[in-house]
Amino acid sequence: MVDFPNSFPFRHLLGIEQLSQQDIALILDQAKTFEDVCENPEKKTIPALQKKIVVNLFFENSTRTRNSFEIAEKRLSANVINFDASSSSLSKGETLVDTATNLEAMRPDIIVMRHGATGAHSLMARHVTAKIINAGDGSHEHPTQALLDAYTIKEKFGKLDGLQVAIVGDIRNSRVVRSNLWLLTKMGAKVTLVGPPTLLPIEMKETWPDVTLSNDFDEIISKMDVIMMLRCQFERGTGNYIPSQSEYTRHYQLNSKRLQNAKKEVAVLHPGPLNRGVEITSEVADGHNSLILQQVTNGVPVRMAVLYLLALSNDDVGSCKTL
């Protein structure tokens, strides 16, 4: 039987920035409890969100995140509504605020939203009483991805504090990077961002002064405990920042030859989707160092924990600050 927590201080999860070490630890500890439910061979559910209505509101395509949230919601016995933005009134010119107020009239308890605009979730939170979970906003944040990444790393190493973590690739356009930077630095990990100068904004040092920036993947790889590869986001204009895909691959692809210079037990992560043969080869993605599928598995208990803690948080607790 899961104990009902009473110490989660937020009504919404808009990002990692506002969370403390204690908040992060609470989510990860709660996820560990739910892992036992997920691993049960009888696939049992628990009635924690029974009679709660959860709306999945995705304005951008998603496979892992959307399905992971839906499975998490159903494991918690929630009533789930999947909102298809492409066939909604938004395609007819309705504003996000109008969508928010119309959803509010239907009285959902939680809205899980992905949107291409930074800050869309903060706007939504100002117009609804439902609790908002950010499932990705533009190139800003993706908090549950960072939480499941941290859970996966901690599962392997037993800690986050003191680990050397490299995040490699399209840093400029990645919301995963920003959430992971907030989380990993808060929890004591040492982060190195790696990529070509055009995809590695130097101004990131202003927000995260303790983070190391490097353009030389081969120089840093031997020092790392964790290597997190990122997809080149060509749909967000990445192609305009690199000479060619082949040139990018030559310097920043994680392949078996490059991996030979890493620690024997280095953990390889990737938030997906993978561009096999671009930032990572199949041999590495499917190899014994890879925790990529474990990240997907861990997404369910982590998202169960977030849903559960927010559903049980009091409506009068402090809201997450506007991002």
C-alpha positions as CSV (number, residue, x, y, z in Angstrom):
1,M,0.0,0.0,0.0
2,V,1.4,3.4,-1.0
3,D,1.4,6.1,1.7
4,F,-0.2,9.4,0.7
5,P,2.4,12.1,0.7
6,N,1.6,15.6,1.9
7,S,4.8,17.5,1.2
8,F,4.9,18.2,-2.6
9,P,4.7,22.0,-2.7
10,F,3.4,22.7,-6.3
11,R,0.1,22.6,-8.1
12,H,1.8,22.3,-11.5
13,L,4.9,20.8,-13.0
14,L,6.0,23.5,-15.5
15,G,9.7,22.8,-15.3
16,I,12.6,21.6,-13.2
17,E,14.0,25.0,-12.5
18,Q,11.6,25.7,-9.5
19,L,12.1,22.3,-7.9
20,S,14.4,21.8,-4.9
21,Q,16.6,18.8,-4.2
22,Q,14.0,17.5,-1.8
23,D,11.2,17.9,-4.4
24,I,13.3,15.9,-7.0
25,A,14.1,13.2,-4.4
26,L,10.5,12.9,-3.5
27,I,9.5,12.3,-7.1
28,L,12.2,9.7,-7.7
29,D,11.5,7.9,-4.4
30,Q,7.8,7.8,-5.3
31,A,8.6,6.4,-8.7
32,K,10.6,3.6,-7.1
33,T,7.4,2.6,-5.2
34,F,5.4,2.6,-8.5
35,E,8.1,0.5,-10.3
36,D,6.9,-2.4,-8.2
37,V,3.4,-1.9,-9.7
38,C,4.8,-1.7,-13.2
39,E,6.9,-4.8,-12.8
40,N,4.0,-6.9,-11.5
41,P,3.4,-9.7,-14.0
42,E,-0.3,-9.4,-13.5
43,K,-0.1,-5.7,-14.6
44,K,-2.2,-4.5,-11.7
45,T,-3.5,-1.0,-11.4
46,I,-4.0,1.0,-8.3
47,P,-7.0,3.3,-7.6
48,A,-4.9,6.4,-6.7
49,L,-6.5,8.6,-9.4
50,Q,-9.8,6.9,-9.6
51,K,-12.6,9.3,-10.6
52,K,-9.9,11.9,-11.7
53,I,-10.1,13.1,-15.3
54,V,-6.8,13.6,-17.1
55,V,-6.6,15.3,-20.5
56,N,-3.6,14.6,-22.7
57,L,-3.3,17.7,-24.9
58,F,-0.5,17.3,-27.4
59,F,0.1,20.1,-30.0
60,E,3.3,18.4,-31.3
61,N,3.8,14.8,-32.4
62,S,4.9,12.4,-29.7
63,T,5.3,8.6,-29.3
64,R,7.1,7.8,-26.1
65,T,5.9,10.7,-24.0
66,R,2.3,10.5,-24.9
67,N,2.0,6.8,-24.7
68,S,4.0,6.7,-21.4
69,F,1.7,9.3,-19.8
70,E,-1.4,7.4,-21.0
71,I,-0.1,4.1,-19.6
72,A,0.8,5.8,-16.3
73,E,-2.6,7.4,-16.1
74,K,-4.4,4.1,-16.7
75,R,-2.2,2.3,-14.1
76,L,-3.4,4.9,-11.6
77,S,-7.0,4.2,-12.7
78,A,-7.6,7.8,-14.1
79,N,-10.3,8.6,-16.7
80,V,-8.2,9.5,-19.7
81,I,-9.1,11.8,-22.6
82,N,-6.7,12.2,-25.5
83,F,-7.2,15.6,-27.2
84,D,-6.2,15.6,-30.9
85,A,-5.0,19.2,-31.6
86,S,-4.9,18.6,-35.3
87,S,-8.7,17.9,-35.5
88,S,-9.7,20.4,-32.9
89,S,-11.0,24.0,-33.1
90,L,-7.4,25.2,-32.9
91,S,-7.1,24.2,-36.6
92,K,-10.0,26.7,-37.2
93,G,-8.2,29.6,-35.5
94,E,-9.2,29.2,-31.9
95,T,-6.6,30.6,-29.5
96,L,-4.8,28.7,-26.8
97,V,-6.6,30.7,-24.1
98,D,-10.0,29.9,-25.7
99,T,-9.0,26.2,-25.7
100,A,-8.0,26.5,-22.1
101,T,-11.3,28.1,-20.9
102,N,-13.3,25.6,-22.9
103,L,-11.4,22.7,-21.3
104,E,-11.9,24.4,-17.9
105,A,-15.6,24.3,-18.4
106,M,-15.4,20.5,-18.7
107,R,-13.7,20.4,-15.2
108,P,-10.6,18.1,-15.9
109,D,-8.4,17.5,-12.9
110,I,-5.0,17.3,-14.7
111,I,-3.9,18.5,-18.1
112,V,-0.7,17.0,-19.6
113,M,0.3,19.3,-22.4
114,R,3.0,19.5,-25.1
115,H,3.2,22.7,-27.1
116,G,5.7,24.2,-29.6
117,A,5.8,27.6,-27.9
118,T,7.9,28.4,-24.8
119,G,5.7,29.4,-21.9
120,A,2.5,27.9,-23.2
121,H,2.0,25.9,-20.0
122,S,2.4,29.0,-17.8
123,L,-0.3,30.7,-19.9
124,M,-2.6,27.6,-19.6
125,A,-2.0,27.5,-15.8
126,R,-3.3,31.1,-15.5
127,H,-6.6,30.2,-17.1
128,V,-7.6,26.8,-15.6
129,T,-7.9,25.3,-12.2
130,A,-6.7,22.0,-13.4
131,K,-3.1,21.0,-12.6
132,I,-0.8,21.3,-15.6
133,I,2.1,19.0,-16.5
134,N,4.6,20.2,-19.0
135,A,5.3,17.4,-21.5
136,G,7.6,19.7,-23.5
137,D,7.4,23.4,-24.6
138,G,9.4,24.6,-27.5
139,S,13.1,24.4,-26.8
140,H,12.5,25.4,-23.2
141,E,11.9,22.4,-20.9
142,H,10.8,18.8,-20.8
143,P,10.7,18.1,-17.0
144,T,9.5,14.5,-17.0
145,Q,12.2,13.5,-19.4
146,A,14.9,14.9,-17.1
147,L,13.3,13.1,-14.2
148,L,13.2,9.7,-15.9
149,D,16.8,10.3,-17.1
150,A,17.9,11.0,-13.5
151,Y,16.0,7.9,-12.3
152,T,17.7,5.7,-14.9
153,I,21.2,7.1,-14.0
154,K,20.5,6.7,-10.3
155,E,19.2,3.1,-10.9
156,K,22.6,2.2,-12.5
157,F,25.0,4.1,-10.2
158,G,23.1,4.4,-7.0
159,K,23.6,8.2,-7.0
160,L,23.7,11.3,-9.0
161,D,26.1,13.4,-6.9
162,G,29.6,13.5,-8.3
163,L,28.9,11.7,-11.6
164,Q,30.4,13.1,-14.8
165,V,27.7,13.5,-17.4
166,A,28.3,14.5,-21.0
167,I,25.3,15.8,-23.1
168,V,26.3,15.7,-26.7
169,G,24.8,17.1,-29.9
170,D,22.1,19.7,-30.7
171,I,22.3,21.7,-27.5
172,R,20.8,24.8,-29.0
173,N,17.4,23.4,-29.8
174,S,17.0,20.8,-27.0
175,R,14.4,21.3,-24.2
176,V,15.8,18.0,-22.8
177,V,19.1,19.7,-22.2
178,R,17.7,22.6,-20.2
179,S,15.6,20.4,-17.9
180,N,18.6,18.0,-17.4
181,L,20.9,20.9,-16.6
182,W,18.6,22.2,-13.9
183,L,18.1,18.7,-12.4
184,L,21.6,17.3,-12.7
185,T,23.4,20.4,-11.3
186,K,20.9,20.6,-8.4
187,M,21.7,17.0,-7.6
188,G,25.4,17.4,-7.7
189,A,26.4,15.9,-11.0
190,K,29.1,17.5,-13.1
191,V,27.8,18.2,-16.6
192,T,29.8,18.8,-19.8
193,L,27.9,20.0,-22.9
194,V,29.5,18.9,-26.2
195,G,28.8,20.0,-29.7
196,P,29.9,22.2,-32.6
197,P,30.3,25.9,-31.7
198,T,27.2,26.8,-33.7
199,L,25.0,24.4,-31.6
200,L,26.6,25.2,-28.3
201,P,25.4,28.6,-27.1
202,I,28.0,30.2,-24.9
203,E,25.4,32.1,-23.0
204,M,24.3,28.9,-21.3
205,K,27.3,29.5,-19.0
206,E,25.5,32.6,-17.7
207,T,22.6,30.4,-16.3
208,W,24.8,27.4,-15.4
209,P,28.3,28.7,-14.6
210,D,29.6,25.4,-13.3
211,V,28.8,23.6,-16.6
212,T,31.7,22.8,-18.9
213,L,31.4,23.5,-22.7
214,S,33.4,21.5,-25.1
215,N,33.7,21.2,-28.9
216,D,35.9,18.1,-28.7
217,F,34.0,14.9,-28.0
218,D,37.1,12.7,-28.3
219,E,38.9,14.8,-25.7
220,I,36.3,14.4,-22.9
221,I,34.8,11.0,-23.6
222,S,37.2,9.0,-21.4
223,K,36.2,11.0,-18.3
224,M,32.5,10.4,-18.5
225,D,30.3,8.1,-16.4
226,V,27.2,9.0,-18.5
227,I,26.9,10.0,-22.2
228,M,23.6,11.4,-23.2
229,M,23.3,11.7,-27.0
230,L,20.8,14.2,-28.6
231,R,19.0,14.1,-31.9
232,C,19.7,16.7,-34.5
233,Q,16.5,18.7,-34.7
234,F,16.4,19.5,-38.4
235,E,12.8,20.5,-38.1
236,R,13.9,23.4,-35.9
237,G,16.6,24.5,-38.3
238,T,19.6,22.6,-37.1
239,G,20.7,22.1,-40.7
240,N,21.4,25.8,-40.9
241,Y,24.0,25.6,-38.1
242,I,26.2,22.7,-39.4
243,P,28.3,22.5,-42.6
244,S,26.8,19.1,-43.5
245,Q,25.4,16.0,-41.8
246,S,28.4,13.9,-42.7
247,E,30.7,16.5,-41.1
248,Y,28.6,16.5,-37.9
249,T,28.6,12.7,-37.8
250,R,32.4,12.6,-38.2
251,H,33.0,14.7,-35.0
252,Y,29.9,14.0,-32.8
253,Q,28.6,10.6,-33.6
254,L,28.8,8.0,-30.8
255,N,30.0,4.8,-32.6
256,S,31.7,1.7,-31.4
257,K,35.2,3.0,-32.3
258,R,34.7,6.2,-30.2
259,L,33.0,4.2,-27.4
260,Q,36.3,2.2,-27.0
261,N,37.8,5.3,-25.5
262,A,35.1,5.6,-22.8
263,K,34.9,3.9,-19.4
264,K,34.0,0.2,-19.6
265,E,30.8,0.7,-17.7
266,V,29.8,4.1,-19.2
267,A,26.0,4.5,-19.5
268,V,24.7,5.6,-22.9
269,L,21.3,7.5,-22.9
270,H,19.2,9.1,-25.6
271,P,15.8,10.8,-25.1
272,G,14.6,9.6,-28.5
273,P,13.7,9.5,-31.2
274,L,17.0,8.2,-32.5
275,N,18.5,9.2,-35.8
276,R,20.5,5.9,-36.3
277,G,23.6,6.5,-38.2
278,V,23.6,10.2,-37.4
279,E,24.3,11.0,-33.7
280,I,24.5,7.3,-32.7
281,T,25.1,4.0,-34.5
282,S,22.9,0.9,-34.1
283,E,25.8,-1.0,-32.5
284,V,26.0,1.4,-29.7
285,A,22.2,2.1,-29.3
286,D,21.6,-1.6,-29.0
287,G,24.8,-2.5,-27.2
288,H,25.4,-3.5,-23.5
289,N,26.2,0.1,-22.4
290,S,22.9,1.4,-23.7
291,L,20.1,2.3,-21.2
292,I,17.9,3.8,-23.9
293,L,15.1,1.2,-23.6
294,Q,15.4,1.3,-19.9
295,Q,14.7,5.1,-20.1
296,V,11.5,4.3,-21.9
297,T,10.5,1.7,-19.3
298,N,11.3,4.1,-16.4
299,G,9.2,6.8,-18.0
300,V,6.0,5.1,-16.8
301,P,6.7,4.9,-13.0
302,V,8.3,8.4,-13.1
303,R,5.2,9.9,-14.7
304,M,3.0,7.9,-12.4
305,A,4.8,9.6,-9.5
306,V,4.3,13.1,-11.0
307,L,0.6,12.5,-11.7
308,Y,0.1,11.0,-8.2
309,L,1.9,13.8,-6.3
310,L,0.2,16.6,-8.2
311,A,-3.2,15.0,-7.8
312,L,-2.8,14.8,-4.1
313,S,-1.2,18.2,-3.6
314,N,-3.5,20.8,-2.0
315,D,-5.1,23.4,-4.2
316,D,-3.9,26.1,-1.9
317,V,-0.2,25.3,-2.2
318,G,2.1,27.7,-4.0
319,S,2.0,27.5,-7.7
320,C,5.1,27.1,-9.8
321,K,6.5,30.5,-10.8
322,T,5.9,31.7,-14.3
323,L,8.5,30.5,-16.8
